[in-house]
Amino acid sequence: MSDNVRGPAASGGAPSPAAARGVRVRGATPADVGAVHAIEVASFGDPWPRNAFVALVGEPRVYFPVAELAGAVAGYAMLVVAADEGEITNIAVAPAARRDGIGAILLDRLIDEAARRGARTLYLDVRESNAGARALYASRGFAEAGRRRRYYSAPVEDALSLRLALPAGGD
């Protein structure tokens, strides 16, 4: 799926600044891996290695969209669905493009894709201190399901495991 994001946000409000500027969401390609990995390194104290992204491009069990802004990769996300459960493994936005709605656009795409693939429940982990991400997830209906003690390194921190119930049949 590739298209420009325009019109009201999934939450029913006005378009986000990113949507108003024409963010394009499409599947990741091998050519995107360098930009994706640079965003990963800038976003996380314990980034995934570059070869992990290489291996996941085109993997049928993984939904791996990138968000382009002005022709450059500005964010990426990943979703894995198995049976009726989905897990969001990553959402990250380039530092210069943060607080502009790109993360919300990617999250909405992941939620839609999880439902389309038959997931009934969607999970993710988030740093306890990441108030911005937690607020975004709460705005989409995610609720705390548990805690993983000392889950993250660099710095060491607990993860909150969040859960979202999805409608049957992607409705």
C-alpha positions as CSV (number, residue, x, y, z in Angstrom):
1,M,0.0,0.0,0.0
2,S,1.3,3.4,-1.0
3,D,-0.5,6.6,-0.8
4,N,-0.4,10.2,0.3
5,V,-2.0,10.8,3.7
6,R,-4.5,13.6,3.5
7,G,-7.7,14.5,5.1
8,P,-8.9,14.0,8.7
9,A,-6.8,12.1,11.2
10,A,-8.0,8.6,12.2
11,S,-9.2,10.1,15.5
12,G,-11.8,12.1,13.5
13,G,-10.1,15.5,14.0
14,A,-8.4,17.9,11.6
15,P,-5.5,16.7,9.5
16,S,-2.1,16.5,11.3
17,P,0.6,18.9,10.2
18,A,2.3,16.0,8.5
19,A,-0.8,14.9,6.7
20,A,-1.4,18.4,5.5
21,R,2.1,18.5,4.1
22,G,1.6,15.2,2.2
23,V,3.3,12.4,4.0
24,R,3.5,9.3,1.8
25,V,3.3,5.9,3.5
26,R,4.6,2.9,1.6
27,G,6.3,-0.4,2.2
28,A,10.0,-0.4,3.1
29,T,12.4,-1.4,0.4
30,P,16.1,-2.4,0.6
31,A,17.0,1.2,-0.4
32,D,15.3,2.5,2.8
33,V,17.4,0.5,5.2
34,G,20.1,3.1,5.7
35,A,17.6,5.8,6.5
36,V,15.6,3.5,8.7
37,H,18.6,2.4,10.7
38,A,19.8,6.0,11.1
39,I,16.4,6.8,12.6
40,E,16.6,3.7,14.8
41,V,20.1,4.8,16.2
42,A,18.9,8.4,16.8
43,S,15.7,7.1,18.6
44,F,16.8,4.2,20.8
45,G,19.6,3.6,23.3
46,D,19.6,0.0,22.3
47,P,19.1,0.1,18.6
48,W,18.5,-2.9,16.4
49,P,21.4,-3.8,14.1
50,R,21.2,-2.8,10.5
51,N,21.0,-6.4,9.3
52,A,17.8,-6.9,11.3
53,F,16.1,-4.4,9.0
54,V,17.6,-5.9,5.9
55,A,16.2,-9.3,6.9
56,L,12.7,-7.9,7.5
57,V,12.2,-6.0,4.2
58,G,9.8,-8.1,2.2
59,E,9.2,-10.6,5.0
60,P,5.6,-11.7,4.5
61,R,4.8,-12.0,8.2
62,V,6.0,-8.4,8.8
63,Y,4.2,-5.2,7.9
64,F,7.1,-2.6,7.6
65,P,5.9,0.8,6.3
66,V,8.0,3.9,6.0
67,A,6.7,7.5,6.0
68,E,8.2,9.8,3.4
69,L,8.2,13.5,3.7
70,A,9.6,15.6,0.9
71,G,11.0,12.4,-0.7
72,A,13.0,11.4,2.4
73,V,12.2,8.6,4.9
74,A,11.0,10.5,8.0
75,G,9.7,7.5,10.0
76,Y,9.1,3.8,10.0
77,A,7.1,1.2,11.9
78,M,6.9,-2.6,12.2
79,L,4.1,-5.0,12.9
80,V,4.1,-8.8,13.2
81,V,0.8,-10.8,13.3
82,A,0.6,-14.4,14.3
83,A,-2.8,-16.1,14.6
84,D,-5.1,-13.5,16.1
85,E,-2.5,-11.4,17.9
86,G,-0.4,-8.6,16.6
87,E,2.7,-7.0,18.1
88,I,4.0,-3.6,17.2
89,T,7.8,-4.0,17.4
90,N,8.9,-0.5,16.4
91,I,7.7,3.0,15.7
92,A,10.3,5.7,15.2
93,V,10.4,9.1,13.6
94,A,13.4,11.1,12.6
95,P,14.3,13.8,15.3
96,A,13.7,16.7,12.9
97,A,10.2,15.4,12.0
98,R,8.9,14.6,15.5
99,R,5.8,16.2,17.0
100,D,4.3,16.6,13.6
101,G,1.9,13.7,13.5
102,I,4.0,11.1,11.6
103,G,4.1,8.7,14.5
104,A,0.3,8.9,14.7
105,I,-0.1,8.2,11.0
106,L,2.2,5.2,11.2
107,L,0.4,3.9,14.4
108,D,-3.0,4.2,12.6
109,R,-1.6,2.2,9.7
110,L,-0.4,-0.5,12.0
111,I,-3.7,-0.8,13.8
112,D,-5.6,-0.9,10.4
113,E,-3.2,-3.5,9.0
114,A,-3.3,-5.7,12.2
115,A,-7.1,-5.8,11.9
116,R,-6.9,-6.5,8.2
117,R,-4.7,-9.5,8.9
118,G,-7.1,-10.9,11.4
119,A,-5.6,-9.8,14.7
120,R,-8.1,-9.4,17.6
121,T,-5.6,-8.0,20.0
122,L,-2.6,-5.8,19.5
123,Y,0.4,-5.4,21.9
124,L,3.4,-3.2,22.2
125,D,6.0,-2.3,24.8
126,V,6.9,1.3,25.6
127,R,9.4,2.9,28.0
128,E,7.7,4.0,31.2
129,S,9.3,7.4,30.8
130,N,8.1,8.0,27.2
131,A,5.2,10.2,28.1
132,G,4.6,11.4,24.5
133,A,4.4,7.8,23.1
134,R,2.2,6.7,26.0
135,A,-0.2,9.6,25.3
136,L,-0.4,8.7,21.6
137,Y,-1.1,5.0,22.4
138,A,-3.7,6.0,25.0
139,S,-5.4,8.2,22.4
140,R,-5.9,5.1,20.2
141,G,-7.3,3.0,23.1
142,F,-4.2,1.1,24.2
143,A,-4.3,0.2,28.0
144,E,-1.7,-1.1,30.3
145,A,-1.6,-4.9,30.4
146,G,1.6,-5.4,32.4
147,R,5.1,-4.4,33.2
148,R,8.5,-5.8,32.1
149,R,11.0,-5.0,34.8
150,R,14.4,-3.7,33.5
151,Y,13.3,-4.6,30.0
152,Y,15.3,-1.7,28.3
153,S,19.0,-1.0,28.5
154,A,20.8,2.2,27.8
155,P,19.3,3.4,30.1
156,V,17.9,0.5,32.1
157,E,14.2,1.0,32.5
158,D,10.9,-0.8,32.8
159,A,8.7,-1.4,29.8
160,L,4.9,-1.0,30.1
161,S,3.2,-3.6,28.0
162,L,0.1,-2.1,26.4
163,R,-2.9,-3.9,24.7
164,L,-5.6,-2.9,22.3
165,A,-8.6,-4.9,21.5
166,L,-9.5,-4.8,17.8
167,P,-12.9,-5.3,16.3
168,A,-13.7,-8.7,14.7
169,G,-13.0,-9.0,11.0
170,G,-11.3,-5.6,10.8
171,D,-14.5,-3.7,11.2
